[in-house]
Amino acid sequence: MNCNVERLSRVRMIADYQFGKGTGKELFPDGSTFQLSRTKRVRQVFHSGNRIATARAKDGFFTLSIEGASIVHRLLPGKRLRVVVSEDAVPFVEAGKTAFAKHVIEIDPELRAGEEVLITDKADRLLATGQLLLSPAEILSLDSGAAVDVRVGTASKKEE
């Protein structure tokens, strides 16, 4: 049991660093369970049978499931960690397809390439979660190319 308390504390600390102070406790509530790698490192975090996040092997940061992304979306104020796409891109991004630079109408300027982001529409409705491929300045200046590698969209999740 003590090991699980330690793991929970560690994943909360990483989430606070990655997504902002206070998100760790909300994202990984008491009772969260873990799937471990062969080397006993946390690989996935579950709560109530749903996968919330997966730890990336290369850096230990989390990739979010739609459940995890909706929690972060609810907690973070304004446009933090968000990439806002145009209405024409909404059905594609929701289905889990790549978000292209020409469809990005607004983006959090604090983001860096490689970070996990939330993709929303103009009304701040969560569409998907994914990894940012370029810096915000590059995305806003380009008219072509991929901006966000979408991991999972809200519509693709419902069909599973």
N, C-alpha and C positions, 0 to 999 in steps of 0.2 A: 504493500500500500504506500509506503514511504517513497518508493521509486515513482509511483504515479503522481504523487504530490509534487515531487521534484520536476518531473517531466512537464506537468501542467504549468508550474511556475516558469519553466524555461520557455515553453511555447508562447505563453502570455507576454513574456519579456520581448521575444522576437517580434510578435505582432504589434506591441506598443511601439517598437522602433520602426517597423516597416510601415504601419498604417496610421500611427499617431497615438499619443498617450491616452490610455483608458480603453482602447479597443480590444486589448488582449482578454480582459475579464469578460467582456460581452461576447466576443467571438468564440472563446473557449470557456464556457461556464463550468461550474463544478459538475462532475459526473461525465466529463468528456473522456473518451477512450482513445487508445492509440494503437496503430499498426506499426510494428517495428521492423527495421531491416535486420539482416543477419548479424550485423555488428551492433545491434541493440540501439540504433539511433531512431528517432521518431521519423516515420515516413508519411503517415496520414493521421489526421485527427478527426474523430467522429463524435457526434453528439446525437442522442436519440436515434441511432441507427443511420443517420445521414452523414456523409462525408462533408466536412466543413472546409478543410484545407489539406494540401499535400506539400511536404517540404521538398524543395528543389535540392538535388544531390550536390550541384556545383557550388551553391552558396548558403544553403540552409534557410533561405527565405521561403515564404509560402506562396503557392498558387491557390487561388480560391475556387471553390465550387460555386454554383449559383446561390446556394443557401448561405455560404460564407460571404459572397459578394453582396447579397441583400442586407446582411447585418452591417457590413462596413458602409454600405450606401446610406443606410438609416442613421448611422452614427456620425458620419463626417459632414461638416457644414458646407454649404454653398457648392462650389465647383471643385472641391479638393479631390484629387486622384481621378478626376473625370475627363473623358474625351466625349464631346458632344458631336453627334453626327447629324447630317441633314435628313429630311424626311424620306428622300428617295432611297437612302441606304438602310433605313430601319428594318424592312422585312428581311434583308440579306444578313445583317448583323445579328438580328434576333435568331436567325436560323443557324448561326454559328460560323458564318462566312467572314473572311478577312475584311477589316475596315480600311478603306483606302484614303490617302491624304486629301484627295479632291473632295471627299465627303465630310471631312472634319471642319466644323464651323466654329468650334470653341474648344480650348484645351487648357488644363491647369498648367501655368507657366513654370511651376516648381518641379514638374515631372522630369525624369531622366530616361533615356533609352534603356530598355531592359526591365523597367519596373512594371509591376502588376497594376492594371488600371481598370476602372469601371467605365463601360461605354453606355451613354444615355442619349435620349432624344432631347429636344428643346425644352420639353416639360419636365425634365429630370426623371424620367421613367427609366429604370434599369433595363438595358437590352442584353448586355453580355459582359463577360470579363475576359481579359486577355493580357498580353505582354506588349508594351510599347516598343516599336522597332526603331524609331527615330526620335530626335529631340523635338520639343514643341516648336521651336523656331523653324526647324527643317520642314516639319509637317505643314505648318501654315504657309511656308513659302513655295512648296511644291504643288504641282497640279497632277502628278501621277505617282504611282507606287504605293506599296502597302504601308500603312501607318501603325496598325495594331494587329497582331497575330491573335485572333479571337480563339480562346480555349473552348468556351461553351456559351451558347446563347440561351435566352429564356425560353424560346420556342423549341429549340433542339432538346432542351432538358425535359420538356413536357412529353415529347414523343418517345423518350426512352422507356 
